[in-house]
Amino acid sequence: MKKLLLLSLVIGALGVLPGARAETPEYALVLENHRFVPPELTVPAGKRVKLVIENRDPIPEEFDSYDLRREKVIAGNSKGEVWVGPLDPGSYSFMGEYHAETAKGRLIAK
């Protein structure tokens, strides 16, 4: 009986059964020539998502979003990850702070 109670507490603390955890959606963004490609991404509303940003430019860029409340400097010729959400349905803008005139994008949560 004690083992069953302990197992129930562990499963409750984890929130899921082993192997039943849902995968986090992952979306790729590329920074090239100081522009985001694609400039617009559609992601599921109500879910946490991971943005994997590959900076193909030789200099650093800062992913910056007031809407998403995120900032992340990504070194030149490297990758970085930004976690967002869960998001309400809507549109969320982001930019490359060091090249704000060209590095612009939008996340659409549906």
DSSP file (Angstrom, degrees, kcal/mol; ACC not computed):
  #  RESIDUE AA STRUCTURE BP1 BP2  ACC     N-H-->O    O-->H-N    N-H-->O    O-->H-N    TCO  KAPPA ALPHA  PHI   PSI    X-CA   Y-CA   Z-CA
    1    1 A M     >        0   0    0      0, 0.0     4,-2.2     0, 0.0     5,-0.2   0.000 360.0 360.0 360.0 -41.8    0.0    0.0    0.0
    2    2 A K  H  >  +     0   0    0      1,-0.2     4,-2.6     2,-0.2     5,-0.2   0.877 360.0  52.7 -64.2 -37.4    2.8    2.4    0.9
    3    3 A K  H  > S+     0   0    0      2,-0.2     4,-2.5     1,-0.2    -1,-0.2   0.900 109.0  49.3 -65.3 -40.0    4.5    1.7   -2.5
    4    4 A L  H  > S+     0   0    0      2,-0.2     4,-2.3     1,-0.2    -2,-0.2   0.902 112.1  48.3 -65.2 -41.6    1.3    2.5   -4.3
    5    5 A L  H  X S+     0   0    0     -4,-2.2     4,-2.2     2,-0.2    -2,-0.2   0.915 112.3  48.8 -64.0 -43.8    0.9    5.7   -2.4
    6    6 A L  H  X S+     0   0    0     -4,-2.6     4,-2.4     2,-0.2    -2,-0.2   0.913 111.3  49.9 -62.6 -44.0    4.6    6.7   -3.1
    7    7 A L  H  X S+     0   0    0     -4,-2.5     4,-2.6     1,-0.2     5,-0.2   0.906 110.1  50.9 -61.3 -42.8    4.2    5.9   -6.8
    8    8 A S  H  X S+     0   0    0     -4,-2.3     4,-2.4     1,-0.2    -1,-0.2   0.895 110.4  49.4 -62.1 -40.9    1.0    8.0   -6.9
    9    9 A L  H  X S+     0   0    0     -4,-2.2     4,-2.3     2,-0.2    -2,-0.2   0.903 111.7  48.3 -65.5 -41.3    2.8   10.9   -5.3
   10   10 A V  H  X S+     0   0    0     -4,-2.4     4,-2.2     2,-0.2    -2,-0.2   0.936 113.4  46.6 -65.1 -46.3    5.8   10.7   -7.7
   11   11 A I  H  X S+     0   0    0     -4,-2.6     4,-2.1     1,-0.2     5,-0.4   0.903 113.0  50.5 -62.7 -41.3    3.5   10.6  -10.7
   12   12 A G  H  < S+     0   0    0     -4,-2.4    -1,-0.2    -5,-0.2    -2,-0.2   0.892 109.8  50.1 -63.3 -39.7    1.5   13.5   -9.4
   13   13 A A  H  < S+     0   0    0     -4,-2.3    -2,-0.2     1,-0.2    -1,-0.2   0.873 113.6  45.3 -67.1 -37.2    4.6   15.5   -8.8
   14   14 A L  H  < S-     0   0    0     -4,-2.2    -1,-0.2    -5,-0.2    -2,-0.2   0.808  98.7-142.1 -75.1 -29.5    5.8   14.8  -12.3
   15   15 A G  S  < S+     0   0    0     -4,-2.1     2,-0.3    -5,-0.2    -3,-0.1   0.361  71.9  55.4  84.9  -6.3    2.4   15.6  -13.8
   16   16 A V  S    S-     0   0    0     -5,-0.4    -2,-0.1     5,-0.0    -1,-0.1  -0.973  84.5-105.4-150.0 161.1    2.7   12.9  -16.3
   17   17 A L    >   -     0   0    0     -2,-0.3     3,-2.4     1,-0.1     4,-0.3  -0.641  58.0 -84.4 -81.8 149.2    3.3    9.2  -16.7
   18   18 A P  T 3  S+     0   0    0      0, 0.0    -1,-0.1     0, 0.0    -7,-0.0  -0.312 117.9  14.9 -55.0 133.7    6.7    8.2  -18.0
   19   19 A G  T 3  S+     0   0    0     -3,-0.1    -2,-0.0     1,-0.0     0, 0.0   0.334 104.5  93.2  84.0  -7.8    6.7    8.3  -21.8
   20   20 A A    <   +     0   0    0     -3,-2.4     2,-0.2     2,-0.1    -1,-0.0   0.433  52.3 120.0 -97.6   1.2    3.5   10.3  -21.9
   21   21 A R        -     0   0    0     -4,-0.3     2,-0.2     1,-0.1    -5,-0.0  -0.466  64.4-125.0 -70.3 131.4    5.1   13.7  -22.0
   22   22 A A        -     0   0    0     -2,-0.2     2,-0.2     1,-0.1    -1,-0.1  -0.497  25.6-110.5 -75.7 144.1    4.3   15.7  -25.1
   23   23 A E        -     0   0    0     -2,-0.2    -1,-0.1     1,-0.1     3,-0.0  -0.478  29.4-116.9 -71.2 143.0    7.1   17.0  -27.3
   24   24 A T        -     0   0    0     -2,-0.2    25,-0.1     1,-0.1    -1,-0.1  -0.704  33.5-114.0 -79.9 126.4    7.6   20.8  -27.3
   25   25 A P        -     0   0    0      0, 0.0    25,-2.6     0, 0.0     2,-0.4  -0.367  32.5-155.9 -61.4 139.6    7.1   22.2  -30.8
   26   26 A E  E     -a   50   0A   0     23,-0.2     2,-0.4    25,-0.0    25,-0.2  -0.967   9.1-169.6-123.7 134.5   10.3   23.6  -32.3
   27   27 A Y  E     -a   51   0A   0     23,-2.8    25,-3.2    -2,-0.4     2,-0.4  -0.973  13.9-136.9-128.5 138.6   10.5   26.2  -35.0
   28   28 A A  E     +a   52   0A   0     -2,-0.4     2,-0.4    23,-0.2    25,-0.2  -0.784  18.6 179.8-100.5 135.6   13.5   27.4  -37.0
   29   29 A L  E     -a   53   0A   0     23,-2.7    25,-2.8    -2,-0.4     2,-0.4  -0.983  11.8-155.1-125.9 142.1   14.4   30.9  -37.8
   30   30 A V  E     -aB  54  37A   0      7,-2.3     7,-2.6    -2,-0.4     2,-0.6  -0.963   4.9-153.6-118.5 135.9   17.5   32.0  -39.8
   31   31 A L  E     +aB  55  36A   0     23,-3.2    25,-2.9    -2,-0.4    26,-0.5  -0.948  30.7 156.5-103.8 117.6   19.2   35.3  -39.6
   32   32 A E  E >   - B   0  35A   0      3,-2.5     3,-0.8    -2,-0.6    -2,-0.1  -0.985  65.7  -0.5-146.8 132.8   21.0   36.0  -42.9
   33   33 A N  T 3  S-     0   0    0     -2,-0.3    -1,-0.1     1,-0.2     3,-0.1   0.863 129.6 -61.1  53.9  38.1   22.0   39.4  -44.4
   34   34 A H  T 3  S+     0   0    0      1,-0.2     2,-0.3    69,-0.1    -1,-0.2   0.818 116.2 108.9  60.4  35.6   20.5   41.0  -41.3
   35   35 A R  E <   -B   32   0A   0     -3,-0.8    -3,-2.5    68,-0.2     2,-0.4  -0.990  68.7-120.9-137.9 146.6   17.0   39.6  -42.0
   36   36 A F  E     -B   31   0A   0     68,-0.4    -5,-0.2    66,-0.4    68,-0.1  -0.731  30.2-130.3 -86.4 135.6   14.9   36.9  -40.5
   37   37 A V  E    S+B   30   0A   0     -7,-2.6    -7,-2.3    -2,-0.4    68,-0.0  -0.987  96.8  24.2-129.6 120.2   13.9   34.0  -42.7
   38   38 A P  S    S-     0   0    0      0, 0.0    -1,-0.3     0, 0.0    -8,-0.1   0.648  81.8-156.6 -74.4 157.9   11.0   33.3  -42.7
   39   39 A P  S    S+     0   0    0      0, 0.0    67,-1.9     0, 0.0     2,-0.4   0.647  80.4  40.5 -75.2 -12.8    9.8   36.8  -41.6
   40   40 A E  E     -d  106   0B   0     65,-0.2     2,-0.4    67,-0.0    67,-0.2  -0.995  65.9-173.4-140.0 132.3    6.6   35.3  -40.2
   41   41 A L  E     -d  107   0B   0     65,-2.3    67,-3.3    -2,-0.4     2,-0.5  -0.972  14.7-146.2-123.4 138.4    6.0   32.0  -38.3
   42   42 A T  E     +d  108   0B   0     -2,-0.4    67,-0.2    65,-0.2    65,-0.0  -0.916  24.6 176.0-103.4 128.0    2.7   30.5  -37.2
   43   43 A V  E     -d  109   0B   0     65,-2.9    67,-2.3    -2,-0.5     2,-0.3  -0.864  37.2 -90.6-126.6 159.4    2.8   28.6  -33.9
   44   44 A P    >   -     0   0    0      0, 0.0     3,-1.0     0, 0.0    43,-0.4  -0.533  39.9-126.2 -73.6 133.4    0.1   26.9  -31.9
   45   45 A A  T 3  S+     0   0    0     -2,-0.3    43,-0.2     1,-0.2     3,-0.1  -0.452  91.9  28.7 -70.2 149.6   -1.7   29.1  -29.4
   46   46 A G  T 3  S+     0   0    0     41,-2.9     2,-0.4     1,-0.2    -1,-0.2   0.532 101.9  98.8  79.5   6.0   -1.8   27.8  -25.8
   47   47 A K  S <  S-     0   0    0     -3,-1.0    40,-0.6    40,-0.2     2,-0.3  -0.954  73.8-120.1-126.7 146.3    1.5   25.8  -26.1
   48   48 A R        -     0   0    0     -2,-0.4     2,-0.3    37,-0.2    37,-0.2  -0.669  38.8-170.7 -77.1 136.3    5.0   26.6  -25.1
   49   49 A V  E     - C   0  84A   0     35,-2.8    35,-2.4    -2,-0.3     2,-0.5  -0.914  19.7-134.3-130.6 157.1    7.3   26.6  -28.2
   50   50 A K  E     -aC  26  83A   0    -25,-2.6   -23,-2.8    -2,-0.3     2,-0.6  -0.950  12.5-155.8-112.6 125.7   11.1   26.7  -28.8
   51   51 A L  E     -aC  27  82A   0     31,-3.3    31,-2.4    -2,-0.5     2,-0.7  -0.893   4.9-159.4 -97.4 124.2   12.5   29.0  -31.4
   52   52 A V  E     -aC  28  81A   0    -25,-3.2   -23,-2.7    -2,-0.6     2,-0.6  -0.924  11.8-164.8-104.5 114.1   15.8   27.8  -32.8
   53   53 A I  E     -aC  29  80A   0     27,-3.0    27,-2.2    -2,-0.7     2,-0.6  -0.885   6.4-163.2-108.9 119.4   17.6   30.8  -34.3
   54   54 A E  E     -aC  30  79A   0    -25,-2.8   -23,-3.2    -2,-0.6     2,-0.9  -0.898   6.4-155.6-102.7 116.8   20.5   30.3  -36.6
   55   55 A N  E     +aC  31  78A   0     23,-3.1    23,-1.0    -2,-0.6    22,-0.6  -0.819  16.3 175.3 -92.8 105.7   22.6   33.4  -37.2
   56   56 A R        +     0   0    0    -25,-2.9   -24,-0.2    -2,-0.9    -1,-0.1   0.502  51.8  97.8 -88.8  -5.0   24.4   32.9  -40.5
   57   57 A D  S    S-     0   0    0    -26,-0.5    20,-2.0     2,-0.2    21,-0.2  -0.507  81.9-124.4 -78.4 153.9   25.9   36.4  -40.4
   58   58 A P  S    S+     0   0    0      0, 0.0    18,-0.3     0, 0.0    -1,-0.1   0.567  90.7  63.3 -77.4  -6.7   29.5   36.7  -39.1
   59   59 A I  S    S-     0   0    0     16,-0.1    18,-0.2     1,-0.1    -2,-0.2  -0.815  92.7 -95.0-117.2 157.8   28.5   39.2  -36.5
   60   60 A P        -     0   0    0      0, 0.0     2,-0.3     0, 0.0    15,-0.2  -0.237  34.6-168.2 -68.5 158.0   26.2   38.9  -33.4
   61   61 A E  E     -E   74   0B   0     13,-2.0    13,-3.4    -4,-0.1     2,-0.6  -0.984  16.7-132.7-141.7 148.9   22.6   39.9  -33.4
   62   62 A E  E     -E   73   0B   0     -2,-0.3    35,-2.7    11,-0.3     2,-0.5  -0.916  11.3-143.9-108.1 115.9   20.1   40.3  -30.6
   63   63 A F  E     +EF  72  96B   0      9,-3.0     9,-2.3    -2,-0.6     2,-0.4  -0.654  32.7 178.9 -69.5 124.6   16.7   38.7  -30.9
   64   64 A D  E     +EF  71  95B   0     31,-2.8    31,-2.5    -2,-0.5     2,-0.3  -0.997  16.4 169.5-138.5 132.7   14.5   41.2  -29.2
   65   65 A S  E  >> -E   70   0B   0      5,-2.5     5,-1.8    -2,-0.4     4,-0.9  -0.902  18.8-175.1-146.8 115.4   10.7   41.2  -28.6
   66   66 A Y  T  45S+     0   0    0     -2,-0.3    -1,-0.1     3,-0.2    28,-0.1   0.881  94.1  54.4 -69.1 -39.0    8.8   43.6  -26.4
   67   67 A D  T  45S+     0   0    0     26,-0.5    -1,-0.2     1,-0.2    27,-0.1   0.891 118.4  32.9 -61.9 -41.2    5.6   41.6  -27.2
   68   68 A L  T  45S-     0   0    0     25,-0.4    -1,-0.2     2,-0.2    -2,-0.2   0.538 103.1-130.0 -92.7  -8.7    7.2   38.3  -26.1
   69   69 A R  T  <5 +     0   0    0     -4,-0.9     2,-0.4     1,-0.2    -3,-0.2   0.933  63.0 130.9  56.1  50.0    9.3   39.8  -23.4
   70   70 A R  E   < +E   65   0B   0     -5,-1.8    -5,-2.5    12,-0.0     2,-0.3  -0.984  33.5 177.0-134.9 144.3   12.4   38.1  -24.7
   71   71 A E  E     +E   64   0B   0     -2,-0.4     2,-0.3    -7,-0.2    -7,-0.2  -0.989   8.1 166.6-141.2 138.7   16.0   39.1  -25.5
   72   72 A K  E     -E   63   0B   0     -9,-2.3    -9,-3.0    -2,-0.3     2,-0.4  -0.874  25.9-143.6-156.5 120.2   18.8   36.8  -26.6
   73   73 A V  E     -E   62   0B   0     -2,-0.3     2,-0.5   -11,-0.3   -11,-0.3  -0.725  17.6-163.4 -83.2 130.6   22.2   37.7  -28.2
   74   74 A I  E     -E   61   0B   0    -13,-3.4   -13,-2.0    -2,-0.4     3,-0.1  -0.966  16.7-130.0-119.1 117.0   23.2   35.1  -30.8
   75   75 A A    >   -     0   0    0     -2,-0.5     3,-0.9   -15,-0.2   -20,-0.3  -0.138  39.0 -81.8 -60.4 157.4   26.8   35.1  -31.8
   76   76 A G  T 3  S+     0   0    0    -18,-0.3    -1,-0.1     1,-0.2   -20,-0.1  -0.313 112.7  10.4 -60.6 144.2   27.8   35.2  -35.4
   77   77 A N  T 3  S+     0   0    0    -20,-2.0     2,-0.3   -22,-0.6    -1,-0.2   0.882 113.5  95.0  52.3  45.3   27.7   31.9  -37.2
   78   78 A S  E <   -C   55   0A   0    -23,-1.0   -23,-3.1    -3,-0.9     2,-0.3  -0.891  67.6-113.4-149.1 179.9   26.0   30.1  -34.3
   79   79 A K  E     -C   54   0A   0     -2,-0.3     2,-0.3   -25,-0.2   -25,-0.2  -0.867  22.3-175.2-121.1 154.5   22.6   29.1  -33.0
   80   80 A G  E     -C   53   0A   0    -27,-2.2   -27,-3.0    -2,-0.3     2,-0.4  -0.962  16.5-133.8-142.2 160.8   20.5   30.1  -30.0
   81   81 A E  E     -C   52   0A   0     -2,-0.3     2,-0.4   -29,-0.2   -29,-0.2  -0.937  13.8-173.0-119.4 140.4   17.2   29.0  -28.5
   82   82 A V  E     -C   51   0A   0    -31,-2.4   -31,-3.3    -2,-0.4     2,-0.4  -0.991  11.4-153.3-131.7 124.0   14.4   31.2  -27.3
   83   83 A W  E     +C   50   0A   0     -2,-0.4     2,-0.3   -33,-0.2   -33,-0.2  -0.822  20.7 173.1 -97.4 133.6   11.4   29.7  -25.4
   84   84 A V  E     -C   49   0A   0    -35,-2.4   -35,-2.8    -2,-0.4     3,-0.2  -0.950  19.3 -40.9-136.2 157.8    8.1   31.4  -25.6
   85   85 A G        -     0   0    0      1,-0.3   -37,-0.2    -2,-0.3     2,-0.2  -0.271  30.9-126.2  95.8-177.9    4.5   30.8  -24.5
   86   86 A P        -     0   0    0      0, 0.0    -1,-0.3     0, 0.0     2,-0.3   0.432  67.7-164.2 -64.9 141.7    2.1   29.5  -24.0
   87   87 A L        -     0   0    0    -40,-0.6   -41,-2.9   -43,-0.4   -40,-0.2  -0.772  18.9-125.1-105.7 144.9    0.7   32.4  -26.1
   88   88 A D        -     0   0    0     -2,-0.3    21,-0.2   -43,-0.2   -41,-0.0  -0.506  52.9 -80.0 -73.4 154.8   -2.8   33.7  -26.5
   89   89 A P  S    S+     0   0    0      0, 0.0     2,-0.3     0, 0.0    21,-0.2  -0.332  90.9  78.7 -55.7 137.6   -4.0   33.8  -30.1
   90   90 A G  E    S- G   0 109B   0     19,-1.9    19,-3.0    -3,-0.1     2,-0.4  -0.964  79.3 -60.6 154.3-169.1   -2.6   36.9  -31.8
   91   91 A S  E     - G   0 108B   0     -2,-0.3     2,-0.4    17,-0.2    17,-0.2  -0.928  36.3-171.7-117.0 134.1    0.4   38.5  -33.4
   92   92 A Y  E     - G   0 107B   0     15,-2.8    15,-3.3    -2,-0.4     2,-0.2  -0.981  12.7-147.6-131.0 118.2    3.8   39.1  -31.7
   93   93 A S  E     + G   0 106B   0     -2,-0.4   -26,-0.5    13,-0.2   -25,-0.4  -0.519  17.5 176.5 -87.7 153.9    6.5   41.1  -33.3
   94   94 A F  E     - G   0 105B   0     11,-2.3    11,-2.5    -2,-0.2     2,-0.3  -0.949   2.6-176.6-145.3 165.3   10.3   40.6  -32.9
   95   95 A M  E     -FG  64 104B   0    -31,-2.5   -31,-2.8    -2,-0.3     2,-0.8  -0.963  37.2-103.4-153.4 167.7   13.4   42.2  -34.3
   96   96 A G  E >   -F   63   0B   0      7,-2.6     3,-1.3    -2,-0.3     7,-0.3  -0.912  33.7-153.2 -94.6 111.2   17.2   42.0  -34.5
   97   97 A E  G >  S+     0   0    0    -35,-2.7     3,-0.8    -2,-0.8    -1,-0.1   0.816  90.7  53.4 -60.6 -32.8   18.1   44.9  -32.2
   98   98 A Y  G 3  S+     0   0    0      1,-0.3    -1,-0.3   -36,-0.2     3,-0.1   0.706 125.3  24.9 -77.3 -18.2   21.4   45.6  -33.9
   99   99 A H  G X> S+     0   0    0     -3,-1.3     4,-3.2   -37,-0.2     3,-1.6  -0.384  74.1 155.0-138.1  55.9   19.8   45.8  -37.3
  100  100 A A  T <4  +     0   0    0     -3,-0.8    -3,-0.1     1,-0.3    -2,-0.1   0.729  66.7  65.8 -61.7 -24.4   16.2   46.8  -36.5
  101  101 A E  T 34 S+     0   0    0      1,-0.1    -1,-0.3    -4,-0.1     3,-0.1   0.772 122.8  12.8 -71.0 -24.2   15.7   48.5  -39.9
  102  102 A T  T <4 S+     0   0    0     -3,-1.6     2,-1.6    -6,-0.2   -66,-0.4   0.687 109.9  77.7-120.4 -32.3   16.0   45.1  -41.7
  103  103 A A     <  +     0   0    0     -4,-3.2    -7,-2.6    -7,-0.3     2,-0.3  -0.615  64.6 139.8 -88.3  85.5   15.8   42.3  -39.1
  104  104 A K  E     + G   0  95B   0     -2,-1.6   -68,-0.4    -9,-0.2     2,-0.3  -0.938  18.3 158.4-128.0 148.4   12.0   42.2  -38.4
  105  105 A G  E     - G   0  94B   0    -11,-2.5   -11,-2.3    -2,-0.3     2,-0.3  -0.963  23.8-139.1-159.0 176.1    9.6   39.4  -37.9
  106  106 A R  E     -dG  40  93B   0    -67,-1.9   -65,-2.3    -2,-0.3     2,-0.5  -0.998   5.5-149.7-147.8 138.3    6.3   38.3  -36.5
  107  107 A L  E     -dG  41  92B   0    -15,-3.3   -15,-2.8    -2,-0.3     2,-0.6  -0.943  14.7-159.5-106.0 126.7    5.0   35.3  -34.6
  108  108 A I  E     -dG  42  91B   0    -67,-3.3   -65,-2.9    -2,-0.5     2,-0.6  -0.941   2.9-158.5-110.1 117.4    1.4   34.4  -35.2
  109  109 A A  E      dG  43  90B   0    -19,-3.0   -19,-1.9    -2,-0.6   -67,-0.1  -0.858 360.0 360.0 -97.9 121.2   -0.3   32.3  -32.6
  110  110 A K              0   0    0    -67,-2.3    -1,-0.1    -2,-0.6   -19,-0.0   0.306 360.0 360.0-126.2 360.0   -3.4   30.4  -33.8
